[in-house]
Amino acid sequence: MVKSREEYEIKGMKVTVNVEKFVCMACKRDFATKEQMEKATIAGYAAYRKKVDIISPKEIIHIREKYGTSQKVMAKILDLGELTINSYEQGALVSKSISNLIRLMENPHNFIILFNKKRHELSHTQIRRIESALRDQKVTVVEV
């Protein structure tokens, strides 16, 4: 196995990542397994996120779980497609504007503003779960 640094272009931006590959004993050429290519892609996306300062899948999960919401409910509150949060949590790259929107949700007061706008579209169970999570954080929900 050999380790090297390779440059990838992601959304028009060049990023450099550490990769591991195998070397063919017969022809001495290097090659990557499917798993190694997936790791390189994940590393490339992580480098891209860092370079352009966009939110990571772990950060999205943390923010969503902070409020006790499912992916579907979080997408509804943010006015995104039903599967969008899932794709972001699975590693899809988020636009800068969506990244900023989700990061604003870290602040409970920002979350409450959007939550209240979508309250009428949520079930009583979903509302109670969110309000409970907010109470656990000692945040008062004022319905508008």
TORVEXLUM-128527 format. One record per residue: residue number from 1; residue in one letter; chain; x, y, z of N, C-alpha, C in turn. Coordinates in Angstrom, 2 decimals. Example, Ala and Ser with C-alpha at 12.3 -4.5 7.8 and 13.67 -1.06 7.14 Angstrom:
// TORVEXLUM-128527
{n:1 res:A chain:A npx:13.19 npy:-5.69 npz:7.80 capx:12.30 capy:-4.50 capz:7.80 cpx:13.20 cpy:-3.30 cpz:7.80}
{n:2 res:S chain:A npx:12.85 npy:-2.25 npz:7.08 capx:13.67 capy:-1.06 capz:7.14 cpx:12.90 cpy:0.03 cpz:7.87}
// end
This chain:
// TORVEXLUM-128527
{n:1 res:M chain:A npx:0.85 npy:-1.17 npz:0.00 capx:0.00 capy:0.00 capz:0.00 cpx:0.90 cpy:1.24 cpz:0.00}
{n:2 res:V chain:A npx:0.47 npy:2.25 npz:-0.77 capx:1.19 capy:3.51 capz:-0.80 cpx:0.25 cpy:4.63 cpz:-0.38}
{n:3 res:K chain:A npx:0.84 npy:5.62 npz:0.25 capx:0.07 capy:6.81 capz:0.65 cpx:0.60 cpy:7.97 cpz:-0.17}
{n:4 res:S chain:A npx:-0.31 npy:8.80 npz:-0.63 capx:0.10 capy:9.97 capz:-1.40 cpx:-0.91 cpy:11.09 cpz:-1.19}
{n:5 res:R chain:A npx:-0.55 npy:12.26 npz:-1.67 capx:-1.47 capy:13.40 capz:-1.65 cpx:-1.91 cpy:13.63 cpz:-3.08}
{n:6 res:E chain:A npx:-3.22 npy:13.73 npz:-3.25 capx:-3.76 capy:13.94 capz:-4.58 cpx:-4.66 cpy:15.16 cpz:-4.58}
{n:7 res:E chain:A npx:-4.73 npy:15.77 npz:-5.74 capx:-5.56 capy:16.96 capz:-5.90 cpx:-6.83 cpy:16.57 cpz:-6.65}
{n:8 res:Y chain:A npx:-7.95 npy:17.02 npz:-6.11 capx:-9.26 capy:16.79 capz:-6.73 cpx:-9.91 cpy:18.14 cpz:-6.97}
{n:9 res:E chain:A npx:-10.79 npy:18.17 npz:-7.96 capx:-11.57 capy:19.37 capz:-8.21 cpx:-13.01 cpy:19.10 cpz:-7.81}
{n:10 res:I chain:A npx:-13.49 npy:19.88 npz:-6.87 capx:-14.86 capy:19.74 capz:-6.38 cpx:-15.56 cpy:21.08 cpz:-6.56}
{n:11 res:K chain:A npx:-16.62 npy:21.07 npz:-7.34 capx:-17.39 capy:22.29 capz:-7.62 cpx:-16.47 cpy:23.42 cpz:-8.08}
{n:12 res:G chain:A npx:-15.53 npy:23.09 npz:-8.93 capx:-14.64 capy:24.10 capz:-9.50 cpx:-13.49 cpy:24.51 cpz:-8.60}
{n:13 res:M chain:A npx:-13.38 npy:23.91 npz:-7.42 capx:-12.32 capy:24.27 capz:-6.49 cpx:-11.38 cpy:23.08 cpz:-6.30}
{n:14 res:K chain:A npx:-10.09 npy:23.36 npz:-6.31 capx:-9.11 capy:22.30 capz:-6.11 cpx:-8.86 cpy:22.10 cpz:-4.62}
{n:15 res:V chain:A npx:-8.88 npy:20.82 npz:-4.22 capx:-8.56 capy:20.45 capz:-2.84 cpx:-7.56 cpy:19.30 cpz:-2.89}
{n:16 res:T chain:A npx:-6.71 npy:19.25 npz:-1.87 capx:-5.70 capy:18.20 capz:-1.79 cpx:-6.01 cpy:17.31 cpz:-0.60}
{n:17 res:V chain:A npx:-5.97 npy:16.00 npz:-0.83 capx:-6.26 capy:15.04 capz:0.24 cpx:-5.23 cpy:13.92 cpz:0.25}
{n:18 res:N chain:A npx:-5.09 npy:13.31 npz:1.42 capx:-4.25 capy:12.13 capz:1.56 cpx:-5.06 cpy:10.92 cpz:1.12}
{n:19 res:V chain:A npx:-4.46 npy:10.08 npz:0.30 capx:-5.13 capy:8.88 capz:-0.18 cpx:-4.22 cpy:7.66 cpz:-0.01}
{n:20 res:E chain:A npx:-4.85 npy:6.52 npz:0.09 capx:-4.12 capy:5.26 capz:0.13 cpx:-4.52 cpy:4.43 cpz:-1.08}
{n:21 res:K chain:A npx:-3.53 npy:3.80 npz:-1.68 capx:-3.78 capy:2.94 capz:-2.82 cpx:-2.89 cpy:1.70 cpz:-2.71}
{n:22 res:F chain:A npx:-3.23 npy:0.69 npz:-3.48 capx:-2.40 capy:-0.49 capz:-3.57 cpx:-1.53 cpy:-0.38 cpz:-4.82}
{n:23 res:V chain:A npx:-0.46 npy:-1.16 npz:-4.84 capx:0.42 capy:-1.19 capz:-6.01 cpx:0.42 cpy:-2.62 cpz:-6.56}
{n:24 res:C chain:A npx:0.20 npy:-2.72 npz:-7.84 capx:0.21 capy:-4.01 capz:-8.51 cpx:1.64 cpy:-4.55 cpz:-8.52}
{n:25 res:M chain:A npx:1.83 npy:-5.74 npz:-8.03 capx:3.17 capy:-6.33 capz:-7.98 cpx:3.72 cpy:-6.61 cpz:-9.38}
{n:26 res:A chain:A npx:2.84 npy:-6.90 npz:-10.33 capx:3.29 capy:-7.25 capz:-11.68 cpx:3.67 cpy:-6.02 cpz:-12.50}
{n:27 res:C chain:A npx:2.76 npy:-5.03 npz:-12.55 capx:3.01 capy:-3.88 capz:-13.43 cpx:3.47 cpy:-2.63 cpz:-12.69}
{n:28 res:K chain:A npx:3.47 npy:-2.70 npz:-11.36 capx:3.92 capy:-1.58 capz:-10.50 cpx:3.04 cpy:-0.33 cpz:-10.59}
{n:29 res:R chain:A npx:1.86 npy:-0.47 npz:-11.16 capx:0.94 capy:0.67 capz:-11.21 cpx:0.07 cpy:0.67 cpz:-9.95}
{n:30 res:D chain:A npx:-0.28 npy:1.87 npz:-9.53 capx:-1.13 capy:1.93 capz:-8.34 cpx:-2.60 cpy:1.86 cpz:-8.74}
{n:31 res:F chain:A npx:-3.42 npy:1.37 npz:-7.82 capx:-4.86 capy:1.26 capz:-8.05 cpx:-5.56 cpy:1.39 cpz:-6.71}
{n:32 res:A chain:A npx:-6.81 npy:1.78 npz:-6.77 capx:-7.59 capy:1.96 capz:-5.54 cpx:-8.80 cpy:1.03 cpz:-5.56}
{n:33 res:T chain:A npx:-9.12 npy:0.52 npz:-4.40 capx:-10.33 capy:-0.28 capz:-4.25 cpx:-11.53 cpy:0.66 cpz:-4.16}
{n:34 res:K chain:A npx:-12.71 npy:0.10 npz:-4.23 capx:-13.92 capy:0.90 capz:-4.10 cpx:-13.93 cpy:1.63 cpz:-2.76}
{n:35 res:E chain:A npx:-13.54 npy:0.93 npz:-1.69 capx:-13.50 capy:1.54 capz:-0.36 cpx:-12.49 cpy:2.68 cpz:-0.30}
{n:36 res:Q chain:A npx:-11.34 npy:2.50 npz:-0.92 capx:-10.33 capy:3.57 capz:-0.93 cpx:-10.82 cpy:4.78 cpz:-1.72}
{n:37 res:M chain:A npx:-11.53 npy:4.54 npz:-2.82 capx:-12.06 capy:5.65 capz:-3.60 cpx:-13.14 cpy:6.39 cpz:-2.81}
{n:38 res:E chain:A npx:-13.97 npy:5.63 npz:-2.08 capx:-15.00 capy:6.27 capz:-1.25 cpx:-14.36 cpy:7.12 cpz:-0.14}
{n:39 res:K chain:A npx:-13.30 npy:6.60 npz:0.48 capx:-12.60 capy:7.37 capz:1.52 cpx:-12.00 cpy:8.64 cpz:0.93}
{n:40 res:A chain:A npx:-11.45 npy:8.54 npz:-0.26 capx:-10.86 capy:9.72 capz:-0.91 cpx:-11.95 cpy:10.75 cpz:-1.22}
{n:41 res:T chain:A npx:-13.12 npy:10.29 npz:-1.66 capx:-14.23 capy:11.21 capz:-1.93 cpx:-14.68 cpy:11.90 cpz:-0.66}
{n:42 res:I chain:A npx:-14.83 npy:11.13 npz:0.42 capx:-15.23 capy:11.70 capz:1.71 cpx:-14.20 cpy:12.72 cpz:2.18}
{n:43 res:A chain:A npx:-12.93 npy:12.39 npz:2.04 capx:-11.86 capy:13.31 capz:2.44 cpx:-11.88 cpy:14.56 cpz:1.57}
{n:44 res:G chain:A npx:-12.13 npy:14.40 npz:0.28 capx:-12.22 capy:15.54 capz:-0.62 cpx:-13.37 cpy:16.46 cpz:-0.26}
{n:45 res:Y chain:A npx:-14.52 npy:15.87 npz:0.04 capx:-15.67 capy:16.68 capz:0.45 cpx:-15.39 cpy:17.41 cpz:1.76}
{n:46 res:A chain:A npx:-14.73 npy:16.72 npz:2.69 capx:-14.39 capy:17.36 capz:3.98 cpx:-13.43 cpy:18.53 cpz:3.75}
{n:47 res:A chain:A npx:-12.46 npy:18.34 npz:2.89 capx:-11.51 capy:19.42 capz:2.58 cpx:-12.23 cpy:20.59 cpz:1.92}
{n:48 res:Y chain:A npx:-13.16 npy:20.28 npz:1.02 capx:-13.94 capy:21.32 capz:0.36 cpx:-14.78 cpy:22.10 cpz:1.37}
{n:49 res:R chain:A npx:-15.47 npy:21.35 npz:2.26 capx:-16.29 capy:22.00 capz:3.29 cpx:-15.45 cpy:22.97 cpz:4.13}
{n:50 res:K chain:A npx:-14.27 npy:22.51 npz:4.50 capx:-13.40 capy:23.35 capz:5.33 cpx:-12.94 cpy:24.58 cpz:4.55}
{n:51 res:K chain:A npx:-12.60 npy:24.38 npz:3.31 capx:-12.08 capy:25.48 capz:2.49 cpx:-13.12 cpy:26.57 cpz:2.25}
{n:52 res:V chain:A npx:-14.36 npy:26.16 npz:2.01 capx:-15.41 capy:27.16 capz:1.73 cpx:-16.29 cpy:27.44 cpz:2.95}
{n:53 res:D chain:A npx:-15.96 npy:26.83 npz:4.08 capx:-16.66 capy:27.04 capz:5.34 cpx:-18.15 cpy:26.73 cpz:5.25}
{n:54 res:I chain:A npx:-18.45 npy:25.48 npz:4.87 capx:-19.84 capy:25.04 capz:4.90 cpx:-20.00 cpy:23.95 cpz:5.96}
{n:55 res:I chain:A npx:-21.20 npy:23.79 npz:6.40 capx:-21.54 capy:22.89 capz:7.50 cpx:-21.29 cpy:21.43 cpz:7.12}
{n:56 res:S chain:A npx:-20.89 npy:20.65 npz:8.13 capx:-20.62 capy:19.22 capz:7.91 cpx:-21.85 cpy:18.39 cpz:8.25}
{n:57 res:P chain:A npx:-21.89 npy:17.14 npz:7.78 capx:-23.00 capy:16.26 capz:8.15 cpx:-23.16 cpy:16.12 cpz:9.67}
{n:58 res:K chain:A npx:-22.05 npy:15.98 npz:10.39 capx:-22.13 capy:15.83 capz:11.86 cpx:-22.74 cpy:17.06 cpz:12.51}
{n:59 res:E chain:A npx:-22.40 npy:18.24 npz:12.01 capx:-22.97 capy:19.47 capz:12.57 cpx:-24.48 cpy:19.54 cpz:12.31}
{n:60 res:I chain:A npx:-24.90 npy:19.12 npz:11.14 capx:-26.32 capy:19.12 capz:10.80 cpx:-27.07 cpy:18.17 cpz:11.73}
{n:61 res:I chain:A npx:-26.53 npy:16.98 npz:11.92 capx:-27.15 capy:16.01 capz:12.81 cpx:-27.24 cpy:16.57 cpz:14.23}
{n:62 res:H chain:A npx:-26.16 npy:17.18 npz:14.69 capx:-26.15 capy:17.77 capz:16.03 cpx:-27.25 cpy:18.81 cpz:16.19}
{n:63 res:I chain:A npx:-27.37 npy:19.71 npz:15.23 capx:-28.39 capy:20.76 capz:15.32 cpx:-29.79 cpy:20.16 cpz:15.29}
{n:64 res:R chain:A npx:-30.02 npy:19.22 npz:14.40 capx:-31.34 capy:18.59 capz:14.30 cpx:-31.69 cpy:17.86 cpz:15.59}
{n:65 res:E chain:A npx:-30.75 npy:17.10 npz:16.12 capx:-31.02 capy:16.34 capz:17.35 cpx:-31.18 cpy:17.25 cpz:18.56}
{n:66 res:K chain:A npx:-30.54 npy:18.40 npz:18.53 capx:-30.66 capy:19.38 capz:19.61 cpx:-32.12 cpy:19.75 cpz:19.85}
{n:67 res:Y chain:A npx:-32.91 npy:19.76 npz:18.77 capx:-34.32 capy:20.15 capz:18.86 cpx:-35.27 cpy:18.96 cpz:18.80}
{n:68 res:G chain:A npx:-34.73 npy:17.76 npz:18.81 capx:-35.56 capy:16.57 capz:18.82 cpx:-36.38 cpy:16.37 cpz:17.56}
{n:69 res:T chain:A npx:-35.86 npy:16.83 npz:16.43 capx:-36.62 capy:16.71 capz:15.19 cpx:-36.10 cpy:15.56 cpz:14.33}
{n:70 res:S chain:A npx:-36.99 npy:15.03 npz:13.55 capx:-36.61 capy:14.06 capz:12.53 cpx:-36.05 cpy:14.85 cpz:11.34}
{n:71 res:Q chain:A npx:-35.47 npy:14.13 npz:10.41 capx:-34.99 capy:14.78 capz:9.19 cpx:-36.15 cpy:15.42 cpz:8.44}
{n:72 res:K chain:A npx:-37.26 npy:14.71 npz:8.39 capx:-38.44 capy:15.20 capz:7.67 cpx:-38.96 cpy:16.50 cpz:8.29}
{n:73 res:V chain:A npx:-39.04 npy:16.55 npz:9.61 capx:-39.54 capy:17.75 capz:10.29 cpx:-38.56 cpy:18.91 cpz:10.11}
{n:74 res:M chain:A npx:-37.27 npy:18.63 npz:10.24 capx:-36.28 capy:19.70 capz:10.06 cpx:-36.37 cpy:20.27 cpz:8.64}
{n:75 res:A chain:A npx:-36.52 npy:19.40 npz:7.66 capx:-36.67 capy:19.87 capz:6.28 cpx:-37.92 cpy:20.74 cpz:6.14}
{n:76 res:K chain:A npx:-38.99 npy:20.33 npz:6.78 capx:-40.24 capy:21.11 capz:6.71 cpx:-40.04 cpy:22.49 cpz:7.33}
{n:77 res:I chain:A npx:-39.40 npy:22.53 npz:8.49 capx:-39.18 capy:23.81 capz:9.17 cpx:-38.29 cpy:24.73 cpz:8.33}
{n:78 res:L chain:A npx:-37.32 npy:24.16 npz:7.63 capx:-36.41 capy:24.94 capz:6.80 cpx:-36.94 cpy:25.19 cpz:5.39}
{n:79 res:D chain:A npx:-38.12 npy:24.65 npz:5.07 capx:-38.69 capy:24.76 capz:3.73 cpx:-37.80 cpy:24.09 cpz:2.67}
{n:80 res:L chain:A npx:-37.28 npy:22.93 npz:3.01 capx:-36.47 capy:22.16 capz:2.07 cpx:-37.24 cpy:20.91 cpz:1.67}
{n:81 res:G chain:A npx:-36.76 npy:20.25 npz:0.64 capx:-37.39 capy:19.00 capz:0.21 cpx:-37.28 cpy:17.94 cpz:1.29}
{n:82 res:E chain:A npx:-38.21 npy:17.00 npz:1.26 capx:-38.31 capy:15.99 capz:2.31 cpx:-37.03 cpy:15.17 cpz:2.49}
{n:83 res:L chain:A npx:-36.34 npy:14.86 npz:1.42 capx:-35.13 capy:14.03 capz:1.52 cpx:-33.83 cpy:14.85 cpz:1.57}
{n:84 res:T chain:A npx:-33.96 npy:16.14 npz:1.53 capx:-32.77 capy:17.00 capz:1.46 cpx:-31.89 cpy:16.87 cpz:2.69}
{n:85 res:I chain:A npx:-32.47 npy:16.96 npz:3.88 capx:-31.68 capy:16.85 capz:5.10 cpx:-30.99 cpy:15.49 cpz:5.15}
{n:86 res:N chain:A npx:-31.71 npy:14.44 npz:4.75 capx:-31.10 capy:13.11 capz:4.72 cpx:-29.88 cpy:13.09 cpz:3.82}
{n:87 res:S chain:A npx:-29.98 npy:13.67 npz:2.64 capx:-28.84 capy:13.66 capz:1.72 cpx:-27.67 cpy:14.46 cpz:2.29}
{n:88 res:Y chain:A npx:-27.94 npy:15.56 npz:2.97 capx:-26.87 capy:16.35 capz:3.59 cpx:-26.22 cpy:15.57 cpz:4.72}
{n:89 res:E chain:A npx:-27.02 npy:14.89 npz:5.52 capx:-26.47 capy:14.11 capz:6.62 cpx:-25.68 cpy:12.90 cpz:6.12}
{n:90 res:Q chain:A npx:-25.99 npy:12.45 npz:4.90 capx:-25.25 capy:11.33 capz:4.31 cpx:-24.00 cpy:11.79 cpz:3.58}
{n:91 res:G chain:A npx:-23.77 npy:13.12 npz:3.52 capx:-22.52 capy:13.61 capz:2.95 cpx:-22.64 cpy:14.49 cpz:1.73}
{n:92 res:A chain:A npx:-23.85 npy:14.67 npz:1.19 capx:-23.99 capy:15.56 capz:0.04 cpx:-23.55 cpy:16.97 cpz:0.42}
{n:93 res:L chain:A npx:-22.96 npy:17.66 npz:-0.53 capx:-22.48 capy:19.01 capz:-0.26 cpx:-23.64 cpy:20.01 cpz:-0.22}
{n:94 res:V chain:A npx:-23.60 npy:20.85 npz:0.78 capx:-24.61 capy:21.87 capz:1.02 cpx:-24.15 cpy:23.16 cpz:0.35}
{n:95 res:S chain:A npx:-25.08 npy:23.93 npz:-0.21 capx:-24.71 capy:25.24 capz:-0.74 cpx:-24.36 cpy:26.15 cpz:0.42}
{n:96 res:K chain:A npx:-23.64 npy:27.21 npz:0.14 capx:-23.25 capy:28.17 capz:1.18 cpx:-24.49 cpy:28.77 cpz:1.84}
{n:97 res:S chain:A npx:-25.51 npy:29.10 npz:1.07 capx:-26.70 capy:29.72 capz:1.64 cpx:-27.45 cpy:28.75 cpz:2.56}
{n:98 res:I chain:A npx:-27.59 npy:27.49 npz:2.16 capx:-28.25 capy:26.50 capz:3.01 cpx:-27.39 cpy:26.23 cpz:4.25}
{n:99 res:S chain:A npx:-26.09 npy:26.19 npz:4.07 capx:-25.19 capy:26.02 capz:5.21 cpx:-25.40 cpy:27.14 cpz:6.23}
{n:100 res:N chain:A npx:-25.47 npy:28.36 npz:5.75 capx:-25.69 capy:29.50 capz:6.65 cpx:-27.05 cpy:29.41 cpz:7.34}
{n:101 res:L chain:A npx:-28.07 npy:29.00 npz:6.60 capx:-29.41 capy:28.86 capz:7.18 cpx:-29.40 cpy:27.83 cpz:8.30}
{n:102 res:I chain:A npx:-28.81 npy:26.67 npz:8.04 capx:-28.78 capy:25.62 capz:9.05 cpx:-27.95 cpy:26.06 cpz:10.26}
{n:103 res:R chain:A npx:-26.84 npy:26.72 npz:10.02 capx:-26.02 capy:27.21 capz:11.14 cpx:-26.79 cpy:28.23 cpz:11.99}
{n:104 res:L chain:A npx:-27.62 npy:29.05 npz:11.37 capx:-28.44 capy:29.99 capz:12.13 cpx:-29.39 cpy:29.26 cpz:13.08}
{n:105 res:M chain:A npx:-29.78 npy:28.04 npz:12.69 capx:-30.68 capy:27.24 capz:13.52 cpx:-30.01 cpy:26.79 cpz:14.81}
{n:106 res:E chain:A npx:-28.71 npy:26.85 npz:14.89 capx:-28.00 capy:26.50 capz:16.13 cpx:-28.50 cpy:27.36 cpz:17.28}
{n:107 res:N chain:A npx:-28.82 npy:28.62 npz:16.98 capx:-29.35 capy:29.53 capz:18.00 cpx:-30.84 cpy:29.23 cpz:18.19}
{n:108 res:P chain:A npx:-31.24 npy:28.83 npz:19.40 capx:-32.64 capy:28.46 capz:19.63 cpx:-33.64 cpy:29.55 cpz:19.24}
{n:109 res:H chain:A npx:-33.29 npy:30.79 npz:19.40 capx:-34.22 capy:31.87 capz:19.06 cpx:-34.49 cpy:31.91 cpz:17.55}
{n:110 res:N chain:A npx:-33.47 npy:31.65 npz:16.74 capx:-33.67 capy:31.57 capz:15.30 cpx:-34.52 cpy:30.35 cpz:14.95}
{n:111 res:F chain:A npx:-34.22 npy:29.24 npz:15.63 capx:-35.00 capy:28.03 capz:15.39 cpx:-36.48 cpy:28.28 cpz:15.70}
{n:112 res:I chain:A npx:-36.76 npy:28.92 npz:16.82 capx:-38.14 capy:29.16 capz:17.24 cpx:-38.90 cpy:30.00 cpz:16.22}
{n:113 res:I chain:A npx:-38.24 npy:30.98 npz:15.64 capx:-38.90 capy:31.82 capz:14.63 cpx:-39.40 cpy:30.95 cpz:13.48}
{n:114 res:L chain:A npx:-38.53 npy:30.10 npz:12.95 capx:-38.94 capy:29.25 capz:11.82 cpx:-39.90 cpy:28.15 cpz:12.27}
{n:115 res:F chain:A npx:-39.68 npy:27.61 npz:13.45 capx:-40.58 capy:26.59 capz:14.01 cpx:-42.00 cpy:27.14 cpz:14.11}
{n:116 res:N chain:A npx:-42.14 npy:28.35 npz:14.63 capx:-43.47 capy:28.94 capz:14.78 cpx:-44.14 cpy:29.19 cpz:13.43}
{n:117 res:K chain:A npx:-43.37 npy:29.50 npz:12.41 capx:-43.95 capy:29.71 capz:11.08 cpx:-44.50 cpy:28.41 cpz:10.48}
{n:118 res:K chain:A npx:-43.94 npy:27.28 npz:10.89 capx:-44.35 capy:25.99 capz:10.34 cpx:-45.17 cpy:25.15 cpz:11.31}
{n:119 res:R chain:A npx:-45.41 npy:25.68 npz:12.50 capx:-46.12 capy:24.95 capz:13.56 cpx:-47.41 cpy:24.31 cpz:13.05}
{n:120 res:H chain:A npx:-48.17 npy:25.05 npz:12.24 capx:-49.46 capy:24.56 capz:11.76 cpx:-49.34 cpy:23.35 cpz:10.83}
{n:121 res:E chain:A npx:-48.13 npy:23.10 npz:10.32 capx:-47.91 capy:21.96 capz:9.42 cpx:-47.40 cpy:20.73 cpz:10.16}
{n:122 res:L chain:A npx:-47.16 npy:20.86 npz:11.46 capx:-46.59 capy:19.77 capz:12.25 cpx:-47.66 cpy:19.09 cpz:13.09}
{n:123 res:S chain:A npx:-47.41 npy:17.83 npz:13.41 capx:-48.35 capy:17.10 capz:14.27 cpx:-48.15 cpy:17.54 cpz:15.72}
{n:124 res:H chain:A npx:-49.15 npy:17.22 npz:16.54 capx:-49.05 capy:17.57 capz:17.97 cpx:-47.85 cpy:16.87 cpz:18.61}
{n:125 res:T chain:A npx:-47.59 npy:15.64 npz:18.19 capx:-46.44 capy:14.89 capz:18.72 cpx:-45.14 cpy:15.59 cpz:18.36}
{n:126 res:Q chain:A npx:-45.01 npy:16.01 npz:17.12 capx:-43.80 capy:16.70 capz:16.68 cpx:-43.62 cpy:18.01 cpz:17.45}
{n:127 res:I chain:A npx:-44.69 npy:18.74 npz:17.63 capx:-44.62 capy:20.01 capz:18.36 cpx:-44.20 cpy:19.77 cpz:19.80}
{n:128 res:R chain:A npx:-44.81 npy:18.78 npz:20.46 capx:-44.46 capy:18.47 capz:21.86 cpx:-42.99 cpy:18.06 cpz:21.99}
{n:129 res:R chain:A npx:-42.50 npy:17.27 npz:21.04 capx:-41.11 capy:16.81 capz:21.08 cpx:-40.15 cpy:18.00 cpz:20.97}
{n:130 res:I chain:A npx:-40.44 npy:18.91 npz:20.07 capx:-39.59 capy:20.10 capz:19.90 cpx:-39.67 cpy:20.99 cpz:21.13}
{n:131 res:E chain:A npx:-40.88 npy:21.24 npz:21.62 capx:-41.02 capy:22.09 capz:22.80 cpx:-40.33 cpy:21.49 cpz:24.02}
{n:132 res:S chain:A npx:-40.37 npy:20.17 npz:24.14 capx:-39.67 capy:19.50 capz:25.24 cpx:-38.16 cpy:19.70 cpz:25.12}
{n:133 res:A chain:A npx:-37.64 npy:19.55 npz:23.90 capx:-36.19 capy:19.75 capz:23.68 cpx:-35.80 cpy:21.19 cpz:24.01}
{n:134 res:L chain:A npx:-36.64 npy:22.14 npz:23.65 capx:-36.36 capy:23.55 capz:23.95 cpx:-36.42 cpy:23.81 cpz:25.45}
{n:135 res:R chain:A npx:-37.40 npy:23.21 npz:26.14 capx:-37.47 capy:23.36 capz:27.60 cpx:-36.23 cpy:22.79 cpz:28.27}
{n:136 res:D chain:A npx:-35.75 npy:21.65 npz:27.75 capx:-34.54 capy:21.03 capz:28.30 cpx:-33.35 cpy:21.98 cpz:28.18}
{n:137 res:Q chain:A npx:-33.38 npy:22.85 npz:27.18 capx:-32.32 capy:23.84 capz:26.98 cpx:-32.66 cpy:25.15 cpz:27.71}
{n:138 res:K chain:A npx:-33.76 npy:25.14 npz:28.45 capx:-34.22 capy:26.30 capz:29.21 cpx:-34.55 cpy:27.49 cpz:28.30}
{n:139 res:V chain:A npx:-35.19 npy:27.16 npz:27.14 capx:-35.61 capy:28.17 capz:26.19 cpx:-37.13 cpy:28.20 cpz:26.20}
{n:140 res:T chain:A npx:-37.68 npy:29.37 npz:26.31 capx:-39.13 capy:29.53 capz:26.33 cpx:-39.64 cpy:29.69 cpz:24.90}
{n:141 res:V chain:A npx:-40.67 npy:28.94 npz:24.58 capx:-41.29 capy:29.02 capz:23.26 cpx:-42.50 cpy:29.94 cpz:23.38}
{n:142 res:V chain:A npx:-42.49 npy:31.01 npz:22.64 capx:-43.63 capy:31.92 capz:22.59 cpx:-44.24 cpy:31.77 cpz:21.22}
{n:143 res:E chain:A npx:-45.46 npy:31.27 npz:21.17 capx:-46.13 capy:31.05 capz:19.89 cpx:-46.60 cpy:32.39 cpz:19.34}
{n:144 res:V chain:A npx:-46.30 npy:32.62 npz:18.06 capx:-46.72 capy:33.87 capz:17.42 cpx:-47.76 cpy:33.61 cpz:16.36}
// end
